[in-house]
Amino acid sequence: MRTINLIPQESKRQGESRKRMVGLVAAGLIYLLILGVITVWRQGSVDDAEAEALRQQQVNQQLQADVNALAGAEDLSREFDAAVATLGLALTNDVSWGRLLNDLGRLIPDRVWVTSYSGSINRPDFTAETPSTEIGSLAFAGIAFAPPDVAAWLRVLDSDQFPAVVGTWATGLTESAIGEVETVNFGSTTNLTPEALSGRLLERIPVIP
């Protein structure tokens, strides 16, 4: 059966135009919505970047303030290093003579006594690759009853009981007498080791945390 369209052609065209218009309006609204979302997202990114830049600027300002505050500390550190260097020159190879002779006095053999002594300190060599094991020397003049007593003296000074010296030897043994008692005069020289150091250098340098 043949279908007969009773709607006028003009009305049909108007309906189709309205549909197209509605479609265009809907598409425009969707476009505007998408554009708004993109704009808001970009604005948020810009705000985040500006906030990060502000935070970094504040960090930089704080770091600069810290650097300025440390300027005085650097000067103080240089003064401290200079004072330590001066103290080091004064007390390097500083020997505790009182302790050294007191320890020696407890070890001298009964048949030996010291009549005089003299000591000297070597100038430190700061260019040496390894520190010297001998920091100075010590010379004695003494009296013993017999040569074996001088040998006992040498054994005592070169023993582990007295590590402050090493390489002791005797020279110039001559016979003598005290009244009717025969004696032997002798000279003796030994080398000082780092065990003879006073340790005052480390005691006078404060520990800075």
C-alpha positions as CSV (number, residue, x, y, z in Angstrom):
1,M,0.0,0.0,0.0
2,R,1.4,3.4,-0.8
3,T,2.1,5.8,2.1
4,I,0.7,9.2,1.8
5,N,2.6,12.1,3.7
6,L,0.1,14.6,4.8
7,I,2.7,16.9,6.5
8,P,3.4,19.9,4.3
9,Q,7.0,20.1,2.9
10,E,7.6,23.5,4.5
11,S,6.9,22.2,8.0
12,K,9.2,19.2,7.4
13,R,12.0,21.5,6.4
14,Q,11.5,23.7,9.5
15,G,11.7,20.6,11.7
16,E,14.9,19.5,10.2
17,S,16.3,23.0,10.6
18,R,15.4,23.0,14.3
19,K,17.1,19.6,14.8
20,R,20.3,20.9,13.2
21,M,20.1,24.0,15.3
22,V,19.7,22.0,18.5
23,G,22.6,19.8,17.5
24,L,24.8,22.9,16.8
25,V,23.9,24.5,20.2
26,A,24.6,21.2,22.0
27,A,28.0,20.9,20.3
28,G,28.8,24.5,21.1
29,L,27.9,23.9,24.8
30,I,30.1,20.8,24.9
31,Y,33.0,22.8,23.3
32,L,32.5,25.6,25.8
33,L,32.5,23.1,28.7
34,I,35.7,21.4,27.5
35,L,37.3,24.8,27.0
36,G,36.4,25.8,30.5
37,V,37.8,22.6,32.0
38,I,41.1,23.2,30.1
39,T,41.2,26.8,31.2
40,V,40.7,25.9,34.9
41,W,43.3,23.2,34.6
42,R,45.9,25.6,33.1
43,Q,45.1,28.2,35.7
44,G,45.7,25.6,38.4
45,S,49.0,24.7,36.9
46,V,50.1,28.3,36.7
47,D,49.1,28.8,40.4
48,D,51.1,25.8,41.4
49,A,54.1,27.0,39.5
50,E,53.8,30.5,41.0
51,A,53.5,28.9,44.5
52,E,56.6,26.7,43.9
53,A,58.6,29.7,42.7
54,L,57.6,31.6,45.8
55,R,58.7,28.7,48.0
56,Q,62.0,28.4,46.2
57,Q,62.6,32.1,46.6
58,Q,61.9,31.9,50.3
59,V,64.4,28.9,50.5
60,N,67.0,30.9,48.6
61,Q,66.5,33.9,51.0
62,Q,67.0,31.6,54.0
63,L,70.1,30.1,52.5
64,Q,71.6,33.5,51.9
65,A,70.8,34.5,55.4
66,D,72.6,31.4,56.7
67,V,75.6,32.2,54.5
68,N,75.7,35.7,55.9
69,A,75.5,34.4,59.4
70,L,78.4,32.0,58.8
71,A,80.7,34.8,57.5
72,G,81.8,35.6,61.0
73,A,82.3,31.9,61.8
74,E,84.7,31.6,58.9
75,D,86.8,34.4,60.3
76,L,86.8,32.8,63.7
77,S,87.7,29.4,62.2
78,R,90.7,31.0,60.5
79,E,91.8,32.6,63.7
80,F,91.5,29.3,65.5
81,D,93.6,27.5,62.9
82,A,96.3,30.1,63.1
83,A,96.4,29.8,66.9
84,V,96.6,26.0,66.7
85,A,99.5,26.3,64.2
86,T,101.3,28.7,66.5
87,L,100.7,26.4,69.5
88,G,101.9,23.5,67.4
89,L,105.2,25.2,66.6
90,A,105.7,25.9,70.3
91,L,104.8,22.5,71.7
92,T,105.9,20.1,69.0
93,N,108.4,17.7,70.5
94,D,107.6,19.1,74.0
95,V,109.2,16.7,76.5
96,S,107.9,16.3,80.1
97,W,111.3,16.5,81.7
98,G,110.0,16.2,85.2
99,R,108.0,13.0,84.5
100,L,110.9,11.6,82.5
101,L,113.5,12.0,85.3
102,N,111.1,10.9,87.9
103,D,110.5,7.7,86.1
104,L,114.2,7.2,85.5
105,G,114.9,7.8,89.2
106,R,112.8,4.8,90.1
107,L,114.8,2.5,87.8
108,I,118.4,3.5,88.4
109,P,120.4,0.5,89.7
110,D,121.4,0.7,93.4
111,R,125.1,0.8,92.6
112,V,124.8,3.7,90.1
113,W,124.0,7.3,90.6
114,V,123.7,10.3,88.2
115,T,125.8,13.4,88.9
116,S,124.5,15.5,86.0
117,Y,122.4,15.4,82.9
118,S,121.5,17.5,79.9
119,G,118.8,17.1,77.2
120,S,118.1,18.5,73.7
121,I,115.2,18.4,71.4
122,N,115.3,17.9,67.7
123,R,113.8,20.5,65.4
124,P,110.6,18.9,63.9
125,D,110.8,18.2,60.2
126,F,107.3,18.9,58.9
127,T,108.3,17.9,55.3
128,A,109.2,14.3,56.3
129,E,106.8,11.6,55.0
130,T,107.0,9.6,58.2
131,P,107.5,11.1,61.7
132,S,110.9,10.4,63.3
133,T,111.1,7.8,66.1
134,E,113.8,10.0,67.8
135,I,112.7,13.4,69.0
136,G,115.9,14.3,70.9
137,S,118.7,13.1,73.1
138,L,119.7,12.9,76.7
139,A,123.2,12.8,78.1
140,F,124.3,11.8,81.6
141,A,127.4,11.8,83.7
142,G,127.4,9.1,86.4
143,I,129.3,7.1,88.9
144,A,129.2,3.3,89.4
145,F,131.1,1.0,91.7
146,A,132.3,-1.2,88.8
147,P,131.9,-1.7,85.1
148,P,129.2,-4.4,85.6
149,D,127.2,-1.7,87.3
150,V,127.5,0.5,84.2
151,A,126.2,-2.4,82.1
152,A,123.2,-2.8,84.5
153,W,122.5,0.9,83.9
154,L,122.5,0.4,80.1
155,R,120.2,-2.6,80.4
156,V,117.7,-0.6,82.5
157,L,117.5,2.3,80.0
158,D,117.1,0.0,77.0
159,S,114.4,-2.2,78.7
160,D,110.6,-2.1,78.3
161,Q,110.5,-0.5,81.7
162,F,111.6,2.8,80.3
163,P,110.2,3.2,76.7
164,A,110.9,7.0,76.7
165,V,114.5,6.3,75.5
166,V,116.2,4.0,73.1
167,G,119.8,3.3,71.9
168,T,121.6,4.0,75.2
169,W,125.4,3.6,75.3
170,A,128.2,4.5,77.7
171,T,131.4,6.4,77.0
172,G,134.5,7.5,78.8
173,L,134.8,5.0,81.6
174,T,137.5,6.0,84.0
175,E,138.6,4.6,87.3
176,S,138.2,6.8,90.3
177,A,137.6,6.5,94.0
178,I,135.5,8.0,96.8
179,G,137.7,7.8,99.8
180,E,139.0,4.3,99.9
181,V,136.2,2.9,97.7
182,E,137.0,2.4,94.1
183,T,134.5,3.7,91.6
184,V,134.1,4.2,87.9
185,N,133.1,7.5,86.3
186,F,131.2,7.2,83.0
187,G,129.2,9.2,80.5
188,S,126.1,7.9,78.9
189,T,123.9,9.1,76.0
190,T,120.5,8.0,74.9
191,N,117.8,9.0,72.3
192,L,114.4,10.2,73.3
193,T,111.3,8.6,71.8
194,P,107.8,10.0,71.4
195,E,107.0,8.3,74.7
196,A,108.8,11.1,76.4
197,L,106.4,13.8,75.0
198,S,104.3,15.7,77.4
199,G,101.1,15.6,75.5
200,R,100.4,19.2,76.4
201,L,99.7,20.1,72.7
202,L,96.6,17.9,72.5
203,E,95.5,19.0,76.0
204,R,95.5,22.7,75.0
205,I,93.6,22.3,71.7
206,P,89.8,22.3,72.5
207,V,87.6,19.9,70.6
208,I,85.1,21.7,68.4
209,P,82.0,19.7,67.7
